[in-house]
Amino acid sequence: MKKKCSIFEQLLAGVQRSRQAASGTRAVTPVFQIDAVTIKKLRGRTKLSQSQFAVLLGVELSTLRNWEQGRREPTGPARALLRAIRNDPERVIRALARPA
């Protein structure tokens, strides 16, 4: 089971990334924060119900509800798909809605 990071741990990780970037040892890449609010906003932008959005993402409705209520966080392909929806919702939805 994935351990949730405390706010302190998140801040510490950010400071370490900044320190590495300042020293030139590592390029800083922006991190797409995915939390309950972000997922709700993305679903709101798509104007889809929870069940429709879950089908679009290929996840169980209960999984989407857990994400939106902050009990779980999406990982792997679901996270990438949410990032794609954030960047270009119309095209991603159109591509996913096509019959297989």
N, C-alpha and C positions, 0 to 999 in steps of 0.2 A: 504494500500500500504506500502511495506517495505521501511523504511528509510535507505538511504545509509549512511554508516559511513565515516566520514572524516579520513584522514590519522592520524590526531592527536588523534581521538577517538580510532582508531585501535592500535596506539602505546601505548596509555594510558591503554587499555585493556590488551595488552601484558605485560606491566610493572606490572599491578596488578596480572596477572597470575603468573609471575615470583616471585613476592613478596610472594604470597600464597604458591608457591612450595618451596621457600627457608625456609619458616616458618613451612613447613610440614603439612599444613592444607589441601592441595589439590594436587593430582598427576597431572602433566602436560602431556597432550596428544597432540601429534603433530596434527596440523590443516592442512588439505588438502585445499590449496588455490585454489579456482575455479574462474578464471577470463577469460576474452575474449581470452587472449593469451594461457592460459592453454587448453581451449576447442579447439581452432584451432590446437594446437600441438597434442592433443589426436586424433582429426579427421585425421590429417596428418599421424599419426602413423598407423591408421587403413587403410589408402589409400582409404577411401570412400569419395564420393561427399557429399555435404551438404544434398542433398535430401536423399541419401542412409543412411547417419548417423542419420538423423531425423527419418526415418522409423525404424532404429535399436533401437533408444531410445524410440520410441513411442510418439514423439512430433511433432507438426506442424513445417513445414519448416521455417515459419516466427519466431517461437519461437527460433529455433536454430540460425537463423540469428541475432535475438536480443541478444542472449547470446554472439555470436562471435563478435558483434559490441559493446558490453559493455553496452547496454541499459537495460538489465535484467540479473539476475543471476539465475541459476537453484537452486531449493530447493528440499527437501524431497527425494523421490525415484530417481529422475533424478540425484541428486547430488551423491547418493550412487552408482548408476549405472556408472556414470562417474569415480568414485573412483575405482570401480571394473575393468573398462576398463583400467585405468591407471596401475593397478597392474598386470593384466593378459589379455591383449587384445585378444589374439588368442582364448583362451578358452571361454571368455565371448561372443565374436562375434559368435563363433561356437554354443554356447548354445542358444543365442538369434535368430540365423538364422534357427534353427530347426522348422519344422512345429508344430503348436500347437496341 
